[in-house]
Amino acid sequence: MSEQQMAAQAGVVAAAAGVDPETPAPAEGTTPAGSTAPGAAVGAGEFVGRSPGQLAWRRLRRDRVALVSGGVLVFFVLLAAAAPLVARLYGKGPEDRFPDRLDRNGFPLGYAGVSGEHWFGIQPGIGRDIFIQVVYGLRTSLMIAFTAAVLTIALGVVVGIVAGYVGGWVDAVITWIIDLALAFPFYIFCFAFVPLAVNQFYGPRDEVASWFRPALLVLIFVLFNWTISARLVRGQVLSLREREFVEAARASGAGLGHILFRQLLPNLWAPILVTFSLNVPALITAEAALSFLGIGVLEPTPDLGRLINDSVRYIRDVPSFTIVGGTTLFLLVLAFNLFGDSLRDALDPKSSR
């Protein structure tokens, strides 16, 4: 056997044992990094054992794309979470208007109204500060997307794990419902359902509560997007339910709930995390699209999609208005997608080969 074949075989054995084959063997008499027993000597040729989660975290830290995109996401999330604090420090709220910064035609004075007091300029026609609109728009988009993604994953995991393990007519009915939901045209349904739902709870002269439309969007996203995670989990469970640990749980008299959520669910965390990380940017884009079309979040709640819609009419005279909102949405979605791809590669190294 050649040295290359021996090295490849050692790498396979190390990976099967939960060991990072890229980790160099520690020198004799030294303590490996992350050792739980300080001062314990490790002999030459031994590998440092790590759990699958530790291996994934190690690969993720080595990925520069993951570090950069993760840093951008942390910045956006912290900025959105601290929106009230930012408004207090900035000295301007999302509903404050500055008509003195507009000319008689409604256009900002100077170049788009940019100054030391208004970092991104003034919104034409209305006179609101664009920077604080972007900050609160990030808050609205992330709040809706994260809430919908969590509920979507929870519903999809429960339905998928039940369908995959129970099988039979239960699996057939759930699969039929999933196919039916996937066949529904999403945007056409939204155009028909959102105005109908608003009219059912509010009259033509009533003021719609600020929380109603975001809650309505979350409900719609959950109804349409749970099918993705449900199909993924169902496929994984179909292969896991015949494994030895499931047979051992059945033989020991474990109940259905124990097998589903104590035996099968811990083996699904990797695809669930990847699905969640890729589902959030899709929901952000869908929410912005609905608001852009006028059936999502409306005034006075700040939103990135509506901000872009408001800027279209001024794109020739004040192009920076469109560029600010569009660039913010683009960077947010791009960072989520890049981080989701890096997370998938870290959890499943074979996916990048």
N, C-alpha and C positions, 0 to 999 in steps of 0.2 A: 504494500500500500504506500502511495506517495505521500509526501508531506502535505500537499494541498488537500488530498482526500482525507487525511487524518484531521486536518484543521476544520474542514467542512463538517465531518462527522462530530467533532467536538462542539462546533457551534450549534448543530441540531440538538445534541444532547443537552446543552446548556439552555437553549430556548425552551425545550420541553420541561425542564426542571424549574422554569421561572427565573432564569438567570440571564442577565444582559450579556450576550457574547462579545459586545464591543468593549466591555470593561476589562482593562488589563489586569493580569494577575498581580496581586500585591506581593511585595517583596517579603521574604521570610523575616519574621520578627517584627513586622509592622502591623498597625491596626487599620483595617479598611475604613473608608468614610461611611458613616451611617451605622457603624457597629454598635450594638446595644450593650456590649460588654467592654467598657473602656480598658485598654491595656491587654486585651486578649490577643495572643499571637496567632497569625494566620500563616500556614505553611505555603511554600511555593507551589504554584500550579492549581491552587484552589480558587473557586469563583465566589463572588459575593452574591448571595441569594437575595432576590428582590421579588415583591409581589407584582402582578400584572399592572396594578395601579401605579406603583413606583416606576416601573419600566415606561409606562405611557407618559408620566410626568417628566421623566428624564429625556425622552425623545422630544416632548413638547418644548422643553427649555432649550434644546439644541436648535430648534427651528426658528430662524430669524423672522420668517414671515409671521409665525405665530406670536412672537414677542412684539413685533411692531403692531400687528392688527389687534392683539390683546391690549396693548397700551392705548391705542386709539379708542377701543371700546370702553376701557376703564375711564378715560377722560370724558367721553360722551355721557356715560352713565352717571358719573359723579356730577357733571355739569347739570344734567337733568334733575338729579335728586336734590341738588342744592339750589334749584331755581329761585325759591323765595329769598334765600340768603344772597344770591347773586343780584337779584332785583333791589334788595336793600342796600347793598354795597354800591351798586351801579347808580342808584338814585332814581330809577325809572321803573314803572310797573308795566305789565302787558296791555293795560287798557288806557294808559296815559297818552294824551295826544299833544302835539306841539304845532299848532296851526301857524305860529309866528315864524316857523322854519320853512313855510311853503310860500310860493309866490301866488299871484292872483289866479293862475291857471291850475294850481294844485301841485306843481312840481317843486321838489326840494331846492332850496337855495344852495348855490355852490355846486360842487360835483356830488350829486346824489345825496346831498345833505350830510356827507361824512365830515366829522369834526372830532375834537377831543371829548365832547359830551355825547356824541352819537357815533360809535365806532363803526357800525356798518351802514350808517346813513338813516334817512327818514323815509317812511313808506309814503309814496305819492298818493295824493288824494285824501288820505286819512290822517297822515301826520304822526303815526306811531313809530316808535324806535324799532328798527329792524333787528338789532342784536337781541333785545329782550324777547322779541317775537320768536326768534330762532331758538333761544334757550327754552322757553315754555313750549314751543312746538316739539322740541326733542322730548320733553317730559310727557307730552300727550301721546306721541307716537310710541315711545318705549313702554309707557304704562299699558296702553292697549295691547301692544304686541306681546309683552311678557305675560300679562294676565291671560290672554287668549292661548298663548303657547303652553302655559302650565296646565290649563284646563283641557286643552286638546290632547296633550301627552297623557294626562291622567285618564281621560276617557278612552283614548285609543289603546293604552296599555291594558286596561281592565277588559275591554271588549276583545282585543286580540289574543290575550292570554287565555281567556275562557274559550274562544272559538278554536284556538289551536289545540288545547288540551282535551276538551270535551269531545269535539268532533261531531260526527253524525248530523242529525237534523239541525242542531244548534249552530254548527259551523256553516251549514248550507244557508240557513236563514240570515246569519250575520254577513256572510259573503254576498248574498243577494242585496242586502241593505247597503253594503259598501259600494257595490257596482252601481246601484241606483243613485247614491249620493255623488259618485264621481261623474255620472252622466248629466247631472244638473248643470246648466250654464250659470256660473257664479255671478257675473256682473248683471245679467238680465234678471236674475232672481233678486239681487240687491235693489235694482231700479224699481221693481214691483213691490218688494216687501217693506223697504224702509219707509217710504211715504205712507203706506197703509198702516204700519205699526205706529207711526207718529200720530196719525189721525185718529187711531183708536183710543189713545190716551190723552190727547190734547186737541182742543178746538182750534178753529182758524184764528182766533184772537188771543189764545192763551200763549204764554211764554214757555217754551220748552226748557225743562231743567237742564243745566249744563252737564249733568252726569248721564242723561238719558241716551243720547246718541252714542257716546263711547260704550256704554253698557250694551246697547243694541248691536254695535259692531262686534264686540266680543262674542255675543251670542251667535251671530252669523258666522264668524270665523270658526267657532267651536263646531257648529253644525256641519261645516263643509270640510274642515281640515283634520278631524279625528280619524278619517279613513286612512290617511297616509301612515300614521304610526300604528294603527290597528293591523293593516296588512303586513307591515314589517314585523311586528311582534308575533303575529300569527305564524308567519313563515319560520321564524326562529324557534317558536315553541313546537312546531311540527317535527323538527329535528331533535329537540331536547327531550321530548316526552318519552322517548324510547331509551334514554340513557340509563346507566346503571344506578345512579343516585336517585332517580325517580322511581325505579323499580324497588329499590331498597326502602324508600319512604312508603310506598304502597304496601310492601310486605310487613312493615312495622305497624301498620294500621293508621297511618296519618290521614287526616281528613282532606277534603278538597281544597279548603282555604289554605291549609298548611303547605300543600304541594304547590299551589299556584303562586303564593306570595312569599313563602319561606324557602322554597327549593328552586323554582323556575325563575322568579323575578330577579334574584341577585345575579343570575347569569345573563341578564338582558340589559344591564346598566350601560354597557358600551354603545350599542346601537341606539338606545334611548337618548343618551347625551348627544350623540351626533345628530339625531333627528331634531332634537330641541334646538341645537345651535344653528341648524340650517332652516328651521321653521320660522324662527324669529325674524330674519331679514325678509322672508317671503310675506309675512304678516305686516311688517312695516311698509313694504311696497304696496300691498293691497290696501292698507288703510290710507296711505297717501293718495293712491289712485282714486279711491272713493271720495275722499275730501276734495280732490281736484275736480272731480265730475259734479260736485255739489250735492252728494247724497251721504256724505260722511259727517265729520265734525264741522259744525257751522259756527258763526259768530255767537258770542264773543270769545269762545275758547280758541286759543292759539293752536295752529296746526301747520306742519310743513307743507302738506299737500295743498291746503287752501292758500297758504302764503305764495306758493308757486303759481297757483291759479290767478291770484290777485296781481301778480307781477307780469302776466302775459301781455296785458294791454299796454304796459309801459316798457316793453322789451326794447323798443327802438330808441326811446328817449332816455331811459334809465336802465341800461342792461345789467348793471351791478345788482339790482334788486332781484332779478331772476337768477343770476349767477350765485348769489349767497345762499338762497334757499335750495336751489338744485344741487350745488356742490355739497352742502351739508347732508342732504339726503343721500347723495351718491357715496360719500365717504362712510356714512353710517352703515349702509347696506353692504358696501364692498368690504369693510372691516369684518362684519359678521360672516360673510361668505368665506373670506380667506381664513378666518379663525376656525370656522366649521370644517373646512377642508384639512387644515393642519391638525385639528383634533381627531378627525377620522383617520388620518395617516398615523398619528401617534397611538391610537387605540388598536389599529390594525395595520401593522407595517407592510403586510403583503399587498394592501390596496394601492400602494404607490409604486409597485414593481410592475 
